[in-house]
Amino acid sequence: MADSTEQRTPRQLADAYVDAYAALDPGVAASLGVNLDDDRQPDLSPAGFEAADELDRRTLEALAALPGPVRADPAEAACARLLAERLGARRAVHAAGDHFRSLSNIASPVHQVRQVFTTVPTATEQDWAVVAGKLRNTPAALQGYRATLTEGLRRGLYSGPRQVETVIGQLGGWLGSSGAGTGQGSAGSWFADFAAHGPDALRPELDRAAAMATAATADLRGWLRDSYAPAAAGASDIAGREHYLRSSRYCTGADLDLDEAYAWAWTEFHRLDAEMRTEADRVKAGAAPLEAVEHLERHGHAVKGVEGIRSWLQQLMDEAVDALDGPHFDLDGPLRRVEAMIAPAGSAAAPYYSRPSLDFTRPGRTWLPTMDRETFPTWQLVSTWYHEGVPGHHLHLTQRMRCADTLSRFQMTLGSVSAETEGWALYSERFMDELGFFADPGRRLGFLDEQMLRTIRVIIDIGMHLELAVPADSPFHPGERWTPELATAFMAAYNGSPAEMRESEIVRYLGWPGQAIGYKLGERAWRAGRDLARQRHGAGFDLKAWHMKALSQGAFGLDDLTDQLAGL
C-alpha cells in the first residue's frame, strides 16, 4: 500500500487498500480483473494471513490519523465508516485464530485456489501462459493451507468433523478419475479437463502443470483423511456464543440481538407455513406442502440435460431483463449482460453468483451445481435465479460497480457485507412476487419454499450454534435443544430441497457461523428501509428511482442499512 501520509481522504485510502490487497492476494486480483499477468496463487500459509492482517492494521491506523475535516463530507464519512467497520471485523476474526480452522464446504481458502481459474481470462495464448503458472503454483498454495491447518491443530483450533469429511469428498470430486487416493496421474481431474481447453502450443506445459495441481490436491486430500480427520474427530461442530457473535458481526455488519432475531424468525416461519399450505392446495388439491413438492418434482415442468438447463436459465434471465427495464429499473450496458454457467464438479450444492471484472470485460455470472443430475425440475429454480441473477445479485453488484465516479473501489467490491447483498437478492425474489411473476402455483410454491429455507436458516443457525431450545408453540419438537441432527430433520419436514441440498446446507451453516442468517435479516432491513422512504415521500414516492439510488450506493452493514435506505 502507498505511504499513508499521501492519503488525503478516506476514499483515497480505501482505493489504496484495494490496490494493496490485490497485490497481496492474486485470487482477489483475478476476481477484480486486475494484475492479469500475475500467475501466483494466494499465500495461504500462516505468514500469508499475517500479511493480510498487517495491511488491515496499517490501513486502520492511517484512517484514524486522517484529519477531521476530510470526514465532514457525507460520502467520505460513509466510506470511512465502512472501511473501519469491515477491517475491524476482519481483524477480530483473525485475532481469534479462526483462519487456523477455516475448513468448510463453501468459501474457504481451499476453494479460492480453484475458483481463480473460473475468473481469469482465457482468450489468448498469453492468458493461458498465466493459467499454466497458476497451475504450477497451486501446490505451494495448498501446502501453505496445510501449514495453516497444522498450526491450528497445534493450537487446539479444529474444524468440525462434518467440514473435514465434506471437503475430503469435494476434493475427490476435483480429482475425478485421476487416482484420488494416490496422487498419480491427472487424466480426468478438474485441472486436467480445464487445461485441455488451452492452445496446442502450450499443451505440454499445461498438461504438466495440471498434473502438478492434481497431485497436490490428492496429497492434501490424503492428509486431511489420514492425519487431520483423526485429530479433529472429537471436535465440536458448534461455534458457541463468542465465536458466533464474532462471525455474525463480520457477515452482517451488526452486533445483533440474537434472541430477537431467533424469535422473529419463528414468527416468519408460522406465516410462511400457513401461506405454503394455501399454495400447495393450488398445486394439487388437498396436498400438504411437501406432497405438492413431490408432485412438482415428478410431474411439474423439468428440463433435460446440463446444457438444456443452462440455456433455460439464460433465457429466464434475459426475459427478466427485458420485462424489468423501463417500468422498474434502468438497465443498460453491463446490467443487461449476465451469463448462466454450470458450476465445476466438487462444488457445494447451493447456486451462486460471481460479479463482473472492474472493466466489465468478464460479465456477471450465475452458477448452477448439477450434483450429477440430468433432469432439472424448475419449480424452485425460477425464484433462485431471480435471486442470483436479475433483479438480484447481478443488478445490485454490477450497478454498484458502475459508480466509480461517486464510490471508492472498496465500497464497490471488497467492502461488501454479506447480509446486505443477500438481503437485496431475497428482497428481489419478493419484489418479483409483488409484480406477479409467480402467477403459476408451482413457481409460487417454489418462491415460498425458498423464503421458508432462508427463515429456517435463521432458526437453526442461531439455534444450533447457541444450543437454544425450540419454542413451546413450535409444531416441531417443542422444548428440545437444537442439534445438527434435529436441524436436519426440521429442514426435511418444512423445506422441499432435495436431500443432498439439505445435507450440504447443514454442513455450510456449521462451517460458516452467522452467514446464513443474513438473507432474511438483510431482506427485513431492505423492506423496512423502503417502507420508511415511502412514508417520508408520501404520494411522491418513486419506487423505480428509489431502486436505482439504492443499487448505486456503496456497501452498508445492517447497523446502518435501514436508515440509509430510508433517507433515499
N, C-alpha and C positions, 0 to 999 in steps of 0.2 A: 504494500500500500504506500502511496505517496506520503511524504512527511506531513504529519497532521497540522503543522503550523501553516501550511499552504492552503488549508481548507478554510473558507470564509463563511460557509453556510452549511446547515445540516444536509441539504440536498447534495452539495458538492462532496461532503464527507461520505454520504450514503453511496454515491456513484463510485467514489474511490474504493469503498468497501467491496462493491460488486466486482470491480476490476481485479482487486487483490484476491478475492475468493476464487474467481475464475482461474486466476494464475495458479492458485494453490490446489484447486480441485478440477482436474480435466473433465470429470463427469459433469460437473456443473457447467463448465465452459461449453461442452458439447450440447447440453440442453439449451443453453442460451444462443448457440450458433456462433460462438466467438472462439478465437485461438484454434482455428480448424486444422492447422498444421501440427498441432501438439499430439503426438502419438503415445503419450503416457496414459497410465491408468491412475486412479486415485491412490494416495498413500493411506492405507487402512491399518497401518501399524499404530501402536501407542504414540509414537512420535508424530505421526500424521494428525491424529486427533488433538495432540497438544499444540501443534502449529495452528490449527484452526481456532482453538480456544485462545491462543495468544493474539491472533488477529482480532477476535471479538473483544478481548480485553483492551487492546490498544485503541480500537475504534471507540469504545465506550469512554475511555479516558479523554480522547480527542473531542468527543461530543460534549462531555461535561465541561471542557475548557473553553468552549465557544462562548463569546460574549453574549449577554442577554439580548441586546438589540437585534441580533440576527434571527432570534426566535420569535420576534414580535409578529412577523407576517404569518397569517393563519396556515398557509401552505407549508411554510418552513417548520412551523410548530408541529403540524401533523406528521411531517417526515421525521422530525426529531423524536417525537413520542413513539412512533412505530419502531424506529431504529433502536431506541433504548429498551423498549419492551421485548422485542424479538431477540436481541443479543443477550439481554439479561436472562430471559427464559432459557436460551441455549446454554449459557454459562452455568445455570443452576443444574441442568441435566448433566453437563459434563462434570461438574464438581462432585456430583453424587456417584460418578463412575458408571452411569448407565450404558455408556458405549462399550464397556467391558463385557456386557451381556446382551449386546444388540443382535440377537439372533431371532428372526421371526419369519413368517411366511410371506410377508409383503413389506416393501420399502425398507429393508435392512441393507447394510453395506454390501453383502454378497450379491444382492440383486442389482445394485448400482453398477457392478462390474460388467454384467451382461447388458444392462439397459443402454449403456453408452453406444452399443452397436446398432440400436434401433433409432438413434438420433443423429449420428454422424452422416455427412453426405457420402454418397457412393456413385456419383455421376461420372467421375473422371478417373484416369489411371492414378493420378496423384492422390485423389481421395482414397483409393484402395491401398496405396502405399501407406497412408496413415492408419488405415484399418489393420494392415499387417503388423504395424508397430504396436498397436493397441493389443492385438492378439499375443504378440511376443511378450508384452508387459503384463499380461493377465496373471501369469504365475506369481510374479512379485506382489501384485495386489492381493491375491488370495493368501499368500504366505504372510503378508502383513496382517491380514484379517485374522488368520490363525494365531498370530502372535498376540493380538489384542484379546482374543477369547482365552488364550492360555494365561495371560495376565489376570483376566477375570477369575479364572479357576483359582489362581494363587491367592487372590484377594477374597475368595468366597462369594463372588458375584456370579451367579449361574443363570443361564437362560432356562426357562421351564422345559420339562421333558417333551411336551407337545410341540414346542417350537423346534426342538432338535430333531425329533422324528420327522416332522413335516419337511424341514429343509433338506434332510437326507433324501427324502423322497423326491423333492423338487430337483435336486442335483442329479438324481438318477434320470429324471426326465430330460435334463440338459444333455446327459451323456448318451441317451438313446441306446443304440445297439453297439456302442463303441467299446464295450468291455468295462462296465461301470465299476466293478469292484477291483479291477486290476490296473487301470491306468494305461492299458495297452491300446494303441491304435487310436484313430479318430473318426473312421468312417461311421456315419450315422449320428454323430454328435451334432448338437445345435451349432457349435462353432464351425464344424466342417461343412455343414449344409449352408451356413451363411457365407462362408468363404468361397463356396462353389460358384457364387454369382459374380465373382470378381473376374477381371480380364485375363485372357490366356497368358499375356506377357508376365503376369505376376503369379501364375498358378503355382509353381514350385514353392515360392516364398510364402504365399498364403496357406498352402497345404501344410507346410512345416509349422507355421505359426499357429494354425488351428489345432494341430496335433499337440503342441505345447500347452495351449489353453485347455484342451480336453484332458490331458494327463494331469494338469494341475487341479482341475475340477474333481477328477477321480481321487486324487490324493487327499484333497480337503474332505470329500465325502467319506473316504475311508477313515480319516482321523476323527471326524465327528461321530461316526458309527462305533469305532473301536476304542476311542480314548475319551472324547468329550461326553458322549451319552452316558457311559457308566459313571463318570464322575458327577454328572448332574442329575443322576437318576432320582435322588431324594429331594431335589429342589422343588420349590412350590411354583405353580403357575400363577399364583395370586400376587398382585403387586403390593397390597396393603395401602392404608390411607396416605402415608407420607409420600411414597413413590407415586401414587395415583394423583395426588394434588400437584406434584411437580410436573408430571407428564401431561395432565389435563391443562395446566397453565400454558405449556408450550403448544398444545394442539388447539386451544380455544382463545388464547389471549385474554384470559379472565381468571380471577380467583373465584371459582364457582361455589355456590351454596349447593352442595351435592344432595343434601336431604330434600331441598326444594325441587331440584331437577328430577330426582327419583320419584317424588310424589306427583309432580306434573306429568311425567311420562305415563304413570298409571292412569291418570285422567284421560290422556290421549288414547291409551290402549282401549279403555272402555268405549270411547267414542267411535274409534275405528272398528272395533269388533262389531258393534251394532250396525255400522254402515256397511261393512263387508257382508253381513248376513243378509241385508236387504239386496245388495248387488248380486250375491250368489244365487238368490232366488230368481233373478232376471236371467242369469246364465242357464240355470236348469231349475225348473220349478220344484220347490221343496228341498233343494240341496243346501247343506251347510257349506261354509266357505271352502274347506278342503275337499269336499266332494265335488264342488264346482271346479276347483283347480284340477282335480284328476280328470274331470270331463274335458276341460280345455287341453290338458296335456295329451289326451288320447284322440279327441275329436275336433279340437279347435284348429285354427289356421297354423300351419307349420311350413317351414322352408327346408328343402332338401339340399344337402351338400354345403361344404365350407365356403366355397366361392359363391354359392347361391345366397347364403345368409349375409355375407359381406356386401354383396351387391344390393340386397334388400335393405340393409341398414343404411347404405349410402343414399339410396332413393328416399328413405324416410327422412333423413336429414335435409336433403335437397328440397323436398316438399315443404318441410318446416320453414326453411329459409324463405322460400317464395311466399308462403302464407303469412309470415310474421312481418316481412319487410314492408314498411309503409304504415299500416294501421297501428303497429305495436312497437316497432324498433326501426331505426335507420341502419340498414345493412348494406354495406358496400365493401369492395376490396377484399382483404383477408377474412372479413367476417362471413363472407359467402363461400369460403373455401375451407372445407373440413373433410378429412378422409377417413373412411371406415377401414380398419385394419384387423387382422387376426393376430391375437397375442401369441408370442412364442411358447412352445411346449415348456412345461415346468413352471408356468405362472400360477399365481393364486387364482381362485375361481371367480373373483369379482372383476367385472369390466372396469376400465379406467380410461383416462384422457391424458394425452401429452400435449403441452402447449406448443405454439409455433416458435421458431427461432426469432431473435430480436429483429432481424431484417425480413422476416416472413417468407424467406426462400423455402423453408420447411414449414408446411401448414400445420395447423392443429389436427390431431388425430385421435379417434376413438379406437379402443382395442377390446376385442371380444375373445376371452379364453374359451376354446371349444370343449375342453375337458374330454377329448376323444369322441365327441358326439358327431353324428352325421345328419341328424334331424333336429330342427330347432323350432319348437313352439314359440309363437311370437306374442302371446297374450301379455307377458310380463316385460318383454324387450322394448315395447314401444315407450313406456314410461321411462325405462332405464336410459334409452337413447335420447330422450328429451333432456335428461339429467346430464349425461356425459357430453352430448353434442350441442344441439340447438333446441331451446334457448339457454341451455345450462352452461357447463364449463367453457364451451368454445366461445360463446358470445362474451361471457364475463372476462375470461383471461385474455382473449385476443383484443377486445376493445380496450382493456386496461393498457395493453402493450402498445396501443396506438397513441397513447397520451404522453409521449416523451417530451412534449413542449411544456407540460404542466406538472409532471411527476418525475421523481427520481427513478432510476432503473431498479433500485431496491424496492420501492413501493410497487413497481410493476411485476417484479419477479421474486427475488429471494425473500422478500418481506411478507409473502403470502401467509395467511393464517388459515389453517385447515378448516376450522369451523365456519369462517366467513365464506370461503369458496364452496364448501359443501352445502352450506346453508342456502346460498343463491341457487345452486343446482336443484336442491329439493324444493325451494320456492318456485323454480321454473316448472317442475312437474305439476305442482298445484295450480300454477298460473295456466298451464295448458288445459287442465281440468276446468278452470273457470271459463276458458274460451270455448269449451265444448268439444275438445279434441278427443275425448274419451266417450263419445256417444255410444260406441259399441260396448255392450255389457262386459264382454270378455276383457277388452282393453282397460275398461274402467276398474274391473276387479284387479287387474294387474297393477294399476296405479295405486289402488288402496292397499294391495298386498305389499308393495314397495314402501308405502307410508308406514304400514304396520312393522315391516322389517326394521326401519330406522327407529321406530318407537321402542321395539323390543331391544334394540341396541342400547338405548339409554338405560332401560331397566336392568338388563343383565350385565352390562359393562360395569356400571356402578355397583350393582348387586353382588356380582362375583368378587370384584377386587376389594370391596369393603365388607364382604360377607354379611350383607343385610338380610333381614327377614322379608319373606313375601307377605304383603299386607293381608289383613284378616278378610277383606272383602274381595280378594282375588278368586277367580274361578279355578285357579291352578295352584294346588299345594299350599294353601294359606298357612302362614306361620312357620314354614320351613325356611332354612337359610340357604342362600344361593350357593351352588357348586357348579363347576363346568358341566357335570352330568345333568343336573336339574335344568340348567340353561339350555342345553341341547334338546331336552325333552320339551321345554317350553316353546322353543322356536319351531320344533316339529309340529306342535299342536296348533300354532297360530300363524304360521307363515308357509306359503306354498313353494318355497325354493326347493330344488332337488336336494337329496341327502348330501351329495358331495359339496354342494354350495354351503349348506348349513354347517357341515363339519369344518370347512375352510374358514367360515365366518367366526366360529367359536375360537379357533386357533388364532385368528387375527386379533380378536379382542384381547385375548390373554397376552399376546406378544406386543401389543401396541396400546397400552392403557390410556384411556381418556380421549382417543381419537374418534372412536365410533359414536360418541355422544354428540359430536359437533354438528352432525347433519340436522337432527331435529331441533337442537338448541339454536343452531345458526338460522334455520328456517324461521323459528319463533322470533328471533331478533329482526330478520328481514321483514317479516309481516308486521311486526309491531312498529318498525320504522316507517313503513308505507302507511299504516293506519294513522300515525301521528302526523305525517306530512299531509295526508288528505284532510285531516281535521284542521290543520293550520291554514291550508289554502282554500278550504271550503269548495264552493262551486267552481272555482278556478283551477282546481287540481287537474293537472295534465299527466296521466299515467305514463304515456309514451315518453314525455320529456323527463319525468322522474326516473324512468328506467335508464335512459341514456346517461343522465347525470350520475346515477348510482353505479353504472358499469364503468364510468370514466374516472371515478375517484380511486385513490390508492387503497391499499390494504388496511383493514382495521381489525383489531381483536374485538371480542364480544363485550369487553368493558366499554368500548366506545361506539360500536356499530349502530345501535338503535338511535342514539342521539344524533349521530352524523347523518343517518338517513332521514330522520325527522326534519332536519334543517334544510334539506334539498328542495 
